[in-house]
């Protein structure tokens, strides 16, 4: 069986400086980075990434654009709400249940207590390929927020660069040809979800709404790799191999990166798609505003993912059968956005149910 993340007080999220790949550094340095990525993938599935090359002004521009959008009246924001099958636009608080992506009902709770705005790669970004307009939907930009599209797109493009740098590192770490992942990502369905954890800021004077609201239910990410910008406000928790949850926040200047389900399938769980959740952001009895922006590098929807032979020991069978990225994403999104429990994630669901604190 795969090695689980370390447990107890020794749990840490490894820090990896990927600058040798960003600046085309010496081969020895690049190989060292690949080894560090492999170790992080085997043990935790999460990592702190430094040397990514996204400048502070770009990150600040994203945060400012997000704040100005989420500060709009709810009636204005819901005008940008898309149907459940369209993973674009605004999602109000308590409109999604990420635990359903694993087939788990959110016991006693309505839905997740965050609001979000999604953008992504559109069919028009790849003219001539005939990509499906539903899943590669066009973006709707809020006219009420000046400069929103420019600031968010600037960060999106930089996050896409980082994600592709990471898959180049993955190829070396897994002993694959350098361009292996390029054939699966040349029209990747990349989506960025900007999140605002929507409990009103201020002192906690009594029971929280809904008694124990979930910021974001336990889930794995769906695709190849996720690049996360986040506040240094508590809330994000990662599940270890023994069923314990651990608080994780980004180090100064770092992006949090975690591996997704498709990578776990490719590697037969040599690398982990780690379960994580977000709890209400409460510090010293006070609710704090918490924001994040998750860039999901999900791959070409018409590609088929099958276990890499190099990730199978002699006589070992694949834990997963081949699947198209489209079918995998459809089952996951039906859970989070349309409220349909996904029956295809029994391994992950069992891990959540066995966790000490649900």
C-alpha positions as CSV (number, residue, x, y, z in Angstrom):
1,X,0.0,0.0,0.0
2,X,1.1,3.6,-0.5
3,X,3.0,5.4,2.3
4,X,0.7,7.8,4.2
5,X,1.6,11.3,5.4
6,X,3.5,11.3,8.7
7,X,1.3,11.7,11.8
8,X,1.2,13.6,15.0
9,X,3.4,16.6,15.9
10,X,6.0,15.7,13.2
11,X,3.5,16.5,10.4
12,X,5.0,19.1,8.1
13,X,4.3,20.3,4.5
14,X,7.7,20.2,2.6
15,X,9.0,23.4,1.2
16,X,10.5,23.2,-2.3
17,X,12.3,26.0,-4.2
18,X,11.5,25.4,-7.9
19,X,13.6,28.4,-9.1
20,X,16.1,26.1,-10.9
21,X,13.3,25.2,-13.3
22,X,11.9,28.7,-13.5
23,X,15.3,30.2,-14.4
24,X,16.7,27.2,-16.3
25,X,19.3,26.5,-13.7
26,X,22.0,23.8,-13.7
27,X,21.0,20.2,-14.3
28,X,22.1,19.1,-10.8
29,X,19.9,21.6,-9.2
30,X,16.9,20.6,-11.3
31,X,17.4,16.9,-10.4
32,X,17.5,17.9,-6.7
33,X,14.2,19.7,-7.1
34,X,12.7,16.7,-8.9
35,X,13.8,14.4,-6.0
36,X,12.2,16.8,-3.5
37,X,9.0,16.9,-5.4
38,X,8.9,13.1,-5.6
39,X,9.4,12.9,-1.8
40,X,6.6,15.4,-1.1
41,X,4.3,13.5,-3.5
42,X,5.0,10.2,-1.8
43,X,4.6,11.4,1.7
44,X,2.2,14.3,2.0
45,X,0.8,15.3,-1.4
46,X,1.0,19.0,-0.4
47,X,4.0,21.2,-0.7
48,X,5.1,24.8,-0.1
49,X,6.5,26.2,-3.4
50,X,9.1,29.0,-3.4
51,X,10.9,30.5,-6.3
52,X,7.7,30.4,-8.4
53,X,8.3,33.8,-10.0
54,X,4.9,35.3,-9.5
55,X,5.7,38.9,-8.3
56,X,4.0,40.5,-5.3
57,X,2.2,43.1,-7.4
58,X,0.4,40.4,-9.4
59,X,-0.7,38.7,-6.2
60,X,-1.8,42.0,-4.6
61,X,-3.8,42.8,-7.8
62,X,-5.6,39.5,-7.6
63,X,-6.4,40.0,-3.9
64,X,-7.7,43.6,-4.5
65,X,-9.9,42.5,-7.4
66,X,-11.3,39.7,-5.3
67,X,-12.1,42.0,-2.3
68,X,-13.9,44.5,-4.5
69,X,-16.0,41.8,-6.1
70,X,-16.9,40.0,-2.9
71,X,-17.8,43.3,-1.2
72,X,-20.5,43.9,-3.7
73,X,-24.2,43.4,-2.6
74,X,-25.3,39.8,-2.9
75,X,-28.0,40.8,-5.4
76,X,-25.3,42.1,-7.7
77,X,-23.1,39.1,-7.3
78,X,-25.9,36.5,-8.0
79,X,-26.5,38.1,-11.4
80,X,-23.2,36.3,-12.3
81,X,-24.4,32.9,-11.1
82,X,-24.2,30.2,-13.7
83,X,-26.2,26.9,-13.9
84,X,-24.7,24.0,-12.0
85,X,-23.4,22.4,-15.2
86,X,-21.4,25.5,-16.1
87,X,-18.3,25.8,-13.8
88,X,-18.0,29.6,-14.3
89,X,-19.2,32.7,-12.5
90,X,-20.5,33.2,-9.0
91,X,-21.4,30.6,-6.4
92,X,-23.2,32.0,-3.3
93,X,-22.6,30.7,0.3
94,X,-24.1,27.3,1.0
95,X,-24.7,26.5,-2.7
96,X,-22.1,23.7,-2.9
97,X,-21.2,20.5,-1.0
98,X,-17.7,19.4,-1.8
99,X,-18.1,16.3,0.4
100,X,-20.5,15.0,-2.3
101,X,-17.6,14.8,-4.7
102,X,-16.6,11.8,-2.6
103,X,-20.1,10.4,-2.3
104,X,-20.4,11.6,1.3
105,X,-23.5,13.5,2.5
106,X,-22.6,16.5,4.6
107,X,-24.0,15.1,7.8
108,X,-26.5,17.5,9.2
109,X,-25.2,20.5,7.3
110,X,-26.8,22.1,4.3
111,X,-23.7,23.0,2.3
112,X,-20.3,24.6,2.4
113,X,-20.1,28.1,3.9
114,X,-18.0,29.9,1.3
115,X,-18.7,32.0,-1.8
116,X,-16.7,31.8,-4.9
117,X,-16.1,33.2,-8.4
118,X,-14.8,30.9,-11.1
119,X,-13.0,31.7,-14.4
120,X,-11.3,29.3,-16.8
121,X,-10.1,28.4,-20.2
122,X,-12.8,28.9,-22.8
123,X,-13.5,27.2,-26.1
124,X,-12.7,30.4,-27.9
125,X,-9.1,30.3,-26.5
126,X,-8.5,27.3,-28.8
127,X,-10.3,28.1,-32.0
128,X,-10.5,25.2,-34.5
129,X,-10.4,22.4,-31.9
130,X,-14.2,22.2,-31.6
131,X,-14.0,22.0,-27.8
132,X,-17.4,21.6,-26.0
133,X,-18.7,25.0,-25.0
134,X,-20.4,23.7,-21.8
135,X,-17.3,22.6,-20.0
136,X,-15.0,25.1,-21.8
137,X,-17.5,27.8,-21.0
138,X,-16.9,31.5,-21.8
139,X,-16.1,33.8,-18.9
140,X,-18.4,36.5,-17.5
141,X,-16.6,39.4,-16.0
142,X,-18.3,41.6,-13.4
143,X,-18.7,45.0,-15.0
144,X,-19.1,46.6,-11.6
145,X,-15.5,46.0,-10.6
146,X,-13.1,48.2,-12.7
147,X,-10.0,46.3,-13.8
148,X,-11.2,42.9,-12.5
149,X,-10.7,41.0,-15.7
150,X,-7.2,42.4,-16.3
151,X,-5.9,41.8,-12.7
152,X,-7.4,38.3,-12.5
153,X,-6.3,37.3,-15.9
154,X,-2.7,38.4,-15.2
155,X,-2.6,36.2,-12.1
156,X,-4.3,33.3,-14.0
157,X,-1.7,33.4,-16.7
158,X,1.1,33.3,-14.1
159,X,-0.5,30.4,-12.2
160,X,-0.8,28.5,-15.5
161,X,2.9,29.0,-16.1
162,X,3.7,27.7,-12.6
163,X,1.4,24.6,-13.1
164,X,3.2,23.7,-16.4
165,X,6.6,24.2,-14.7
166,X,5.5,21.8,-12.1
167,X,4.4,19.1,-14.6
168,X,7.8,19.4,-16.2
169,X,9.3,18.7,-12.8
170,X,6.8,15.8,-12.4
171,X,8.0,14.2,-15.6
172,X,11.6,14.2,-14.4
173,X,10.7,13.0,-11.0
174,X,8.7,10.1,-12.5
175,X,11.4,9.2,-15.0
176,X,9.2,10.3,-18.0
177,X,10.2,12.2,-21.1
178,X,10.3,15.9,-20.4
179,X,7.3,16.7,-22.6
180,X,5.1,13.8,-21.4
181,X,2.5,15.9,-19.8
182,X,2.3,18.5,-22.6
183,X,0.4,16.0,-24.7
184,X,-2.3,15.9,-22.0
185,X,-2.4,19.6,-21.4
186,X,-2.1,21.5,-24.7
187,X,-5.8,22.5,-24.3
188,X,-6.0,21.9,-20.6
189,X,-9.3,22.7,-18.9
190,X,-7.7,25.1,-16.4
191,X,-10.1,26.7,-13.9
192,X,-9.4,29.2,-11.1
193,X,-11.7,29.4,-8.2
194,X,-11.5,32.6,-6.1
195,X,-12.9,31.9,-2.6
196,X,-14.2,34.1,0.2
197,X,-15.1,32.4,3.5
198,X,-18.3,34.2,4.1
199,X,-18.9,34.1,7.9
200,X,-19.2,37.8,9.0
201,X,-15.9,39.0,10.6
202,X,-15.9,39.9,14.3
203,X,-16.0,38.3,17.8
204,X,-17.7,35.0,18.2
205,X,-20.5,35.9,20.7
206,X,-22.4,32.6,20.7
207,X,-23.0,29.6,18.6
208,X,-21.8,29.8,15.0
209,X,-24.5,29.8,12.3
210,X,-25.8,26.3,11.6
211,X,-24.1,25.3,14.9
212,X,-20.9,24.1,13.2
213,X,-20.5,25.5,9.7
214,X,-18.1,23.9,7.3
215,X,-15.9,26.4,5.4
216,X,-15.3,23.8,2.7
217,X,-16.1,20.1,3.1
218,X,-13.4,17.4,3.0
219,X,-12.4,16.6,-0.6
220,X,-9.6,15.8,-2.9
221,X,-8.9,18.0,-5.9
222,X,-10.0,16.7,-9.2
223,X,-7.2,17.3,-11.7
224,X,-3.5,17.0,-12.2
225,X,-2.2,19.7,-9.8
226,X,-3.5,22.7,-7.9
227,X,-1.7,26.0,-7.3
228,X,-3.1,27.8,-4.3
229,X,-2.7,31.4,-3.3
230,X,-4.1,31.9,0.2
231,X,-4.2,34.3,3.2
232,X,-2.1,33.3,6.2
233,X,-5.3,32.9,8.1
234,X,-6.0,29.5,9.7
235,X,-8.7,27.3,8.2
236,X,-7.1,24.9,5.7
237,X,-6.5,21.4,7.1
238,X,-4.9,18.4,5.6
239,X,-5.7,14.7,6.5
240,X,-2.8,12.5,7.4
241,X,-2.5,8.7,6.8
242,X,-3.7,7.9,10.4
243,X,-6.9,10.0,10.1
244,X,-5.8,13.1,11.8
245,X,-6.3,16.7,10.6
246,X,-3.5,19.2,10.6
247,X,-3.6,23.0,10.1
248,X,-1.7,24.3,7.1
249,X,-1.0,27.9,6.0
250,X,1.4,29.3,3.4
251,X,4.8,30.4,4.4
252,X,5.9,33.9,3.5
253,X,6.1,34.2,-0.2
254,X,5.0,30.6,-0.8
255,X,2.2,29.1,-2.9
256,X,0.6,25.9,-1.6
257,X,0.6,23.1,-4.2
258,X,-1.2,19.8,-4.0
259,X,-1.6,16.9,-6.3
260,X,-5.0,15.9,-7.7
261,X,-6.9,12.7,-8.4
262,X,-5.6,12.3,-12.0
263,X,-2.0,12.3,-10.7
264,X,-2.9,9.7,-8.1
265,X,-4.4,7.6,-10.9
266,X,-1.4,8.0,-13.2
267,X,1.0,7.0,-10.4
268,X,-1.2,4.2,-8.8
269,X,-1.0,6.3,-5.6
270,X,2.8,6.4,-5.5
271,X,1.9,10.1,-5.3
272,X,-1.0,11.2,-3.0
273,X,-4.1,13.2,-3.8
274,X,-4.5,14.3,-0.3
275,X,-7.8,15.0,1.4
276,X,-8.2,18.5,2.8
277,X,-10.9,20.8,4.1
278,X,-11.4,24.3,5.4
279,X,-12.7,25.1,8.8
280,X,-14.2,28.4,9.9
281,X,-11.4,31.0,10.1
282,X,-11.5,31.8,13.9
283,X,-8.4,33.2,15.6
284,X,-8.5,33.9,19.4
285,X,-12.3,33.8,19.4
286,X,-12.6,36.2,16.5
287,X,-13.8,35.3,13.0
288,X,-11.3,36.5,10.4
289,X,-11.8,37.1,6.7
290,X,-10.1,34.4,4.7
291,X,-9.5,34.4,1.0
292,X,-7.9,32.0,-1.4
293,X,-7.5,31.4,-5.2
294,X,-7.1,27.8,-6.3
295,X,-5.8,27.3,-9.9
296,X,-6.8,23.8,-11.1
297,X,-4.7,22.4,-13.9
298,X,-7.0,19.6,-15.0
299,X,-5.8,18.5,-18.5
300,X,-7.5,18.0,-21.8
301,X,-11.0,16.7,-21.4
302,X,-10.6,14.3,-24.4
303,X,-7.5,12.6,-22.9
304,X,-7.6,9.2,-21.3
305,X,-5.7,8.7,-18.0
306,X,-4.3,5.2,-17.3
307,X,-1.7,4.0,-14.7
308,X,1.9,4.5,-15.8
309,X,3.6,1.2,-16.2
310,X,6.7,2.6,-14.4
311,X,4.6,3.2,-11.3
312,X,3.6,-0.5,-11.0
313,X,5.8,-2.9,-9.1
314,X,6.2,-6.4,-10.6
315,X,2.9,-8.2,-10.3
316,X,1.1,-5.1,-9.0
317,X,-2.4,-4.3,-10.4
318,X,-3.6,-0.8,-11.1
319,X,-5.9,0.5,-8.4
320,X,-7.9,2.5,-11.0
321,X,-9.1,1.7,-14.5
322,X,-8.6,4.0,-17.5
323,X,-10.9,7.1,-17.5
324,X,-11.3,10.1,-19.7
325,X,-10.7,13.4,-18.0
326,X,-14.2,14.5,-19.1
327,X,-15.9,11.6,-17.3
328,X,-13.8,12.0,-14.2
329,X,-14.6,15.8,-13.9
330,X,-18.2,15.3,-14.7
331,X,-18.7,13.0,-11.8
332,X,-16.8,15.3,-9.4
333,X,-18.6,18.5,-10.5
334,X,-22.0,16.8,-10.3
335,X,-21.2,16.3,-6.6
336,X,-20.0,19.8,-5.7
337,X,-22.3,21.9,-7.9
338,X,-25.4,19.8,-8.6
339,X,-25.7,17.9,-5.3
340,X,-25.3,14.4,-6.8
341,X,-23.2,12.1,-4.7
342,X,-20.3,10.7,-6.6
343,X,-20.2,6.8,-6.3
344,X,-16.8,6.6,-7.9
345,X,-14.5,7.6,-5.0
346,X,-14.8,4.8,-2.4
347,X,-11.1,4.9,-1.4
348,X,-11.2,8.6,-0.5
349,X,-14.6,8.4,1.1
350,X,-13.4,5.6,3.4
351,X,-10.5,7.8,4.5
352,X,-12.9,10.7,5.4
353,X,-15.3,8.5,7.3
354,X,-12.4,7.0,9.4
355,X,-11.0,10.4,10.3
356,X,-11.0,11.2,14.0
357,X,-12.9,14.5,13.7
358,X,-15.5,14.7,11.0
